[in-house]
Amino acid sequence: MIIVTGAAGFIGSCLVSKLNNEGFIDLVLVDDFSAEEKMKNLEGKKYSQQIHRDDFIQWLKENQRMVQFIFHIGARTDTTEFSKEIFDRLNLNYTKDIWNICVEFGLPLVYASSAATYGMGEYGYDDNEALVEKLKPLNPYGDSKNEFDKWALKQDKKPYFWVGLKFFNVYGPNEFHKGRMASVIMHSFNQIQEKGSVKLFRSHNPDYKDGEQLRDFVYVKDVVEVCHFLLHHRKNSGIYNLGSGKARTFWDLVKNTFSGVGKEAKIEFMDTPLDIRDKYQYFTEANMAKLKLIGYSKPFHSLEEGVSDYVENYLIGKKYY
């Protein structure tokens, strides 16, 4: 059986769908399963059982012999949450517990790290493990992810196969439950439906025009393709970037969202709030050479392809993947 934590969430539920499409149905889904809106992500999917996240560590110790692979996607991902205790418990220590069980029983592990570990990008966006100790995340969420990466690299005993994936700006279906933490595309789609226009943050950096701030936007279907590749690869352990490898502007993102609903772009700008202005990223772009070097060769969706698929096949009509 294959474990997927965070299975009712955005990326986790898309991974369950991908695994189902590849013929895997003996899946154990781990989450808290208390949010009704999130549970819609799992409708129609095939799996063996659900385990509450609070019960999972003990369950794994007792049932490790039946486990083939673990995808630990679940995490507290709210970048506006500032309780270190919450991140220590749900992100750092919980992942340490899973890691240690994987070491003890010889289980392969893929876990979710984050591009939030890169902070302002002072050292670039290269997944060079020698740089992990130097990184300066901008919030407790990024700190929790980087602290685990640092801890993992220092361990004398590691799972026989392990990968930490630094997710960049992931977008795509099954994020209806995410509220303010949903992708800019989903927020833009909702604004277009309600007001016919979209508001973006104004640039406060003279090197960038309004709307031309750059991010590495990666389609969730590409993310789960990489996860499926790693399920079969099982060598070349380490920390890897997972983005599209191509930075694009917010203007491009929103323009393509308008195109998906068949409307002409109408974009307005508002000041970036003062409390986040000094920590606002104007550029992120994943160096994807390391993943390609170990044999991953599938092309990633362009921004135009990904946004078109997401808007036309999922956001319109509120459909799930």
PAZATOR-391231 format. One record per residue: residue in one letter; x, y, z of N, C-alpha, C in turn. Coordinates in steps of 0.02 Angstrom, whole numbers, plus 50000, padded with zeros to 5 digits. Layout:
aXYZXYZXYZ ...
END
This chain:
m500424994050000500005000050000500435006250000 i500155011749976500495018149972500145023050019 i500545026650058500275031650104500295038450072 v499755042350079499755049450059499505053450118 t499945057550148499715062050201499495068650169 g499065072250205498775078250176498325076450118 a498035070550121497685067650063497045071250043 a496735074850090496125078550074496275085650050 g496905087450053497095094250033497205094949958 f497485100549940497565102349869498035097549832 i498675097649848499145093349812499035086049828 g498885084549891498785077549911498225074149874 s497655077649866497085074549832497225073749757 c497605078449728497795077649658498275071749649 l498705070649699499145064749696498745058349701 v498235058249743497805052249748497485050949680 s497245056149647496935055349580497445052649530 k498055055349531498575052849486498725045549499 l498795043649562498935036649579498365032049557 n497745034249568497175030349544497205029449468 n497365034849432497405034449359497955029649336 e498455028649378499005024049361498875016949387 g498285015849415498085009149437498195007649511 f498405012549550498525011549621497885013249660 i497595008349692496995009549732497075007349805 d497615003649820497745001749889498125007549922 l497745012849936498035018849964497765020050034 v498195022350079497985024450145498045032050148 l497475035250160497455042550159497485045250231 v497925049950242498025052850308497865060250306 d497445062550352497275069650357496865070350421 d496575076450432496125076950490495395075950470 f495245076450405494595074750375494005078350408 s494125083950443493585087250479493245092750438 a493595095250387493325100750347492905097850289 e492265099350290491805096650240492005098750169 e492225104850161492405107350095493005103350067 k493485101650110494065097750087493865090750066 m493375087850099493185080950084492905080150014 k492675085649984492445085349914493015083549867 n493645084949888494225083149848494305075649840 l494005071849885494095064549884493505060749854 e492985064249835492395060949807492565057349742 g492385050949738492505047049678493185043749675 k493615045149723494285042249723494285035549758 k494765031249738494795024449765495385023949814 y495235021049872495755020149923495525014949973 s495985012550014495835007150062495555009750127 q495865014950155495625017550219495875024550231 q495545027750279495745034350303496005033750374 i496555037250388496835037450456496895044650477 h496635046350536496715053150561497445054550574 r497665060550558498375062150564498635061150636 d498205062150685498415061250755498545053950772 d498245049450734498325042250746498845039050700 f499095042850652499485039850599500165037050622 i500525040650664501185038450686501145031550719 q500665030750764500585024250797500355018950747 w499905020850702499665016150651500245013750607 l500675018350589501235016650545501715011850580 k501845012950643502275008250680501985001250681 e501325000850686500994994350691500884991050623 n500864994950569500694992150504501234993150451 q501844994650473502384996250425502524990650375 r502394984550394502544978950348502124979050285 m501564982350287501114982550229501254988650185 v501694993050207501794999450173502344998850120 q502185001250060502665001050004503025007749996 f502675013350010502955019949995502565025150034 i502895030550055502565035950091502675042550055 f502125045850038502135052750014501875057150071 h502325060750103502125065050158502025072150132 i501415073550110501245080050080500915084650132 g500625081750183500265085650233500705090250273 a500455096350285500825101350324500365107150340 r500555110950390500235117450401500565122350353 t500185125050306500485129050252500305136450255 d499965138650307499745145650311500335150250325 t500525154250275501105158650283500945164750327 t500305165650345500125171150390500065168850462 e500165162450474500175159750542500875160950572 f500895163450633501545165050663501685161250728 s501295156050742501415152050801501955146850787 k502535147850815503085143050805502895136150833 e502515136050887502305129750918501905125450870 i501455128650832501045124950784501485121950729 f501945125950703502375123450649502865118150674 d503115119050735503555113950764503195107250770 r502565107550792502185101350803501975098050738 l501665102050693501355099150633501835098150575 n502345102350570502805101950514503465098650533 l503805101350583504475099050599504485092350635 n504185092050694504235085950734503845080150705 y503275081550676502865076350645503255072950588 t503605077050548503995074350493504595070450518 k504895072650573505445068850604505205061950625 d504605061650654504335055150675504255050350616 i503985053050560503895048850501504575046650474 w505045051250470505725049750446506025044050487 n505995044550553506305039550596505995032650588 i505345032450577505015025950564505245023150497 c505315027550447505555025350382506265022550387 v506685025650428507355023050440507335016250473 e506935015650525506905009550564506655003550524 f506165004850480505844999250446505994998950371 g506455003150347506655002750277506125004950228 l505795010550243505255012950199505495019050160 p505325019450095505505025350055505035031150070 l505305037250067504935043150087505045048950039 v504505051950016504515058349982504125063250024 y504435068850042504085073750084504075080550051 a503595084650072503515091350044503945096350082 s504445099050048504785104950073504455110950038 s504805116450031504485122350001505005127249975 a504815130849922505235136349899505235142149948 a504785141949997504785147150050505435146950089 t505795141350085506445140850119506955145750091 y506865148050029507355152249996507325159550018 g506805161450055506755168350078506745173350021 m507165178350025507185183449973507625181349914 g507875175249916508285172849861508995175549862 e509235177149921509915179849927510445175149897 y510305168649900510785163649875510525160349811 g510045163549779509755160749718509235155449734 y509055151649683508535146449690508795139749665 d509405138149685509725131849667509635126849724 d509435120749707509335115649758509995112249777 n510485116349789511145114049811511115113049887 e511205106849909511115105449980511625108850024 a512185111049995512695114550034512445121450055 l511925124050022511665130650037511115130650090 v510845124750107510265124350151510375127850218 e510965127050247511115130150312511125137750308 k511235140550250511295147850243510625151250230 l510115147550210509485150550188509135154250245 k508775159650226508435163750276507695164650256 p507265159850274506555160450259506255166750289 l505675168950261505375175250282504815174450333 n504615168250348504065167250395504145160550430 p503765159450484503825153150521503685146950480 y503225147450430503105141650386503745139750350 g504065144650317504685143350282505225140850328 d505245143650389505735141350439505635134050455 s505005131950465504865125050484505095120250429 k504995122150367505205117850311505965117550306 n506295123250315507025123350310507345119850370 e507035120450429507315117050487507305109550477 f506765107050446506765099850434507275097850381 d507325101750328507835100250277508535099950309 k508685104750352509335104950385509435098750429 w508915097150466508945091350511509045084950471 a508675084150416508725078050375509425077050348 l509715082450323510385081950293510925080150345 k510805081750408511285080350460511245073250488 q510705069650471510595063050501511105057850476 d511375054150522511815048550503511415042850472 k510805041950498510375036650472509805039850432 k509765037750370509245040450325508855034650294 p508225035850272507875030750234508285028650174 y508215022450152508625020150095508485024350032 f507875027150028507715031949975507285037450006 w507505043649996507115049250022507215055249976 v506695059249970506725065349930506305070749965 g506595076649970506215082549991506085086849930 l505465088449916505275092349857505125099549876 k505505104249849505385111349863504875113949813 f504235113649833503695116049790503735123649783 f503685125949720503645133149708502905135149708 n502685139849667501995142249670501525137449633 v501275132549669500855127449639500135130049632 y499835128849574499135130749562498785124949528 g498125125049530497755119949495497135117749533 p496785112649508496155110449537496225107849609 n495655107649643495585105049711495845109849765 e495805116349750496005121249801495415125649822 f494805123449809494225127449827494175128749902 h494455124349942494405124850015494915129650046 k495395132150006495975135450034495875142750055 g495315145750036495185152650058495725157350035 r495975161450081496475166550063497135163550040 m497265157150057497885153950037497845150749968 a497285151549933497215148749866497665152649817 s497765149849758498205152849709497925159449683 v498365163649654498155169949625497655168749568 i497725163049534497265161549479496555160749504 m496475157049559495805156049585495515162549611 h495915166649646495675173149669495495177549609 s495905177349557495765181349497495115179149464 f495025172649458494415169949428493795172449466 n493835172149533493265174349574493145181849565 q493675185849561493585193049552493285194549483 i493495190849433493225191749366492475190349366 q492285184949400491575183049403491165188249440 e491455191049493491075195549536491095202849512 k491675205049487491765212149472491965213649400 g492195208549364492405209649295493105212349289 s493455213049347494145215549347494535211949402 v495205212849399495645209649448496115214849476 k496225214449542496705218849575497345215049591 l497905218149574498565215349589498955220449631 f499465217849666499885222449704500305226849658 r500335233149674500765237849639501495236249655 s501945237549609502655236649622502935242549662 h503315240949713503655246149752504415245449743 n504595242149689505295241149672505405244349603 p505855249149598505955252649534506185248249477 d506435242349493506665237749441506095233849408 y505495234349436504925230549410504325235149400 k504005234649343503395238349330502805234949366 d502255238549376501665235649407501435229449370 g501335224049407501105217849377501645213549347 e502265216149345502805212449315503265209049366 q503015208549428503355204349477503335197249452 l503875193449463503955186849433503935181249484 r503585175849466503565169949508503635163749463 d503865158349494503865151849460503205148349477 f502735148749430502075145549439502105138549409 v501935133449448501965126549423501285123249431 y501065119949377500405116749377500425110449419 v499905109449458499895103749504499935097049468 k499695096749407499745090349369500465088649354 d500895093649347501615092349339501925090049405 v501705092949459501955091049526501825083649539 v501215081349525501065074249539501385069549489 e501545071949429501925067949381502625066549409 v502925071649439503595070649469503545065749528 c503035066349568502935061649624502875054449598 h502505053549544502435046849515503095044249489 f503485048549459504155046749436504585044249494 l504565047849549504975045949607504755039449639 l504105037949635503855031549660504205025749628 h504365026349564504695020949527505455021749524 h505705027849534506425029149526506835026349585 r506685028649644506965026049707507725025749710 k508035030849684508755031649693508905039149686 n509535041049698509715048149696509335052249749 s509365049849811509035053449866509295060549873 g508885065049900509095071749913508535076849909 i508705083149908508225088649905508215091449834 y507605092149807507525094249737507015099849732 n507165104649688506675109649670506105106449630 l505505109249639504955107249596504555113449576 g504765116449523504425122049492504385120849418 s504155125749380504135125049307504825126349277 g505245129849315505895131849290505885138249249 k505295141449246505225147549206504805152649244 a505115158149265504755163549299504305167249250 r503695168849273503215172549232502905178049275 t502635183149242502365188849278501645187449302 f501455191249353500755190849376500295193549321 w500535198349283500145200949226499975195249178 d500475191149160500365185449116499855180549146 l499935179349210499495174649245498765176849241 v498655183249256497965185749258497695186449187 k498115188749141497895189349071497645182649044 n498005177249061497795170649038497165168149074 t497065170549135496445168849170495855172149136 f495925178449118495405181849079495275178249014 s495805176248980495735172648917495335166248926 g495445162748982495095156548995494345157349001 v494125163149025493405164449031493145168448972 g493575169748923493355173148862493225180548870 k493605183848915493515190948926494165194748916 e494095201148899494685205448891494945207248960 a495605207348967495915208549032495785215649056 k495585216149119495495222549152495825222049221 i496415224949227496825224149287496935230849320 e496815231049385496935237049426497485235449477 f497785240649505498325239649552498185243049619 m498415239749673498355242549739499025241949775 d499145246249823499775246049860499855239449897 t500455236849896500615231049937500575233150010 p500215229350052500155231250123500845232250156 l500875237250199501515239150230501815233350270 d501385229250301501645223950345502005218350307 i501905217950241502255212850202502695215850148 r502685222450142503025225550086503785224350086 d504085224450145504815223650148505035216350140 k504545211850140504705204750131504415201950066 y504175206450024503855204349962504365202049911 q504255196149882504725193449832504535196049763 y505025198549727504915201049660505135196049607 f505475190749628505705185749579505825179049614 t505545173749586505735166849604505765162649541 e506255158249536506295153849478506705147649498 a506395141849493506725135549512507245133549460 n507845132149484508335128849442508155121349441 m507945118849384507685111949380508195106949353 a508825109049347509345104749317509445098349357 k509405098749422509555092949465509055087249453 l508405088949449507895083749436507985080749367 k508135084949318508245082449250508855077949246 l509355079449287509975075649287509875068449309 i509365067149351509235060249373508745056649328 g508545059849272508155056349222507445058649212 y507225063949247506535066349235506525070449171 s506145068249123506175071449057505495073849030 k504955072949068504305075149044504275082849041 p503995085648988503925092948985503405095449035 f503515101449061503045104649106502545108849065 h501945109649093501455113949060501735121149058 s501645124349001501775131549000501235134949042 l501355141249061500845144949099500195145249060 e500245146448994499635146748953499255140148954 e499615134648947499285128048947498975126349014 g499345127649067499105126049134498495130149154 v498535136649144497975141049163497355139449122 s497455138149058496885136449014496535130049039 d496925124949054496635118649078496275119749144 y496595123349190496315124449256495655128349253 v495675133949217495075138149213494505134749177 e494645132149118494115129549075493835122849098 n494265118649129494035111849146493885110849220 y494065115849262493965114949334493625120949368 l493885126949359493595132649392492885134149365 i492815134049299492155134749270491745128449285 g491225129149322490825123449341491035120149406 k491565122849438491825120249502491885112649501 k492345110349460492475103249453493125101349487 y493175094849504493765092449541494175087649498 y494805087149515495265082549480495315076049519 
END
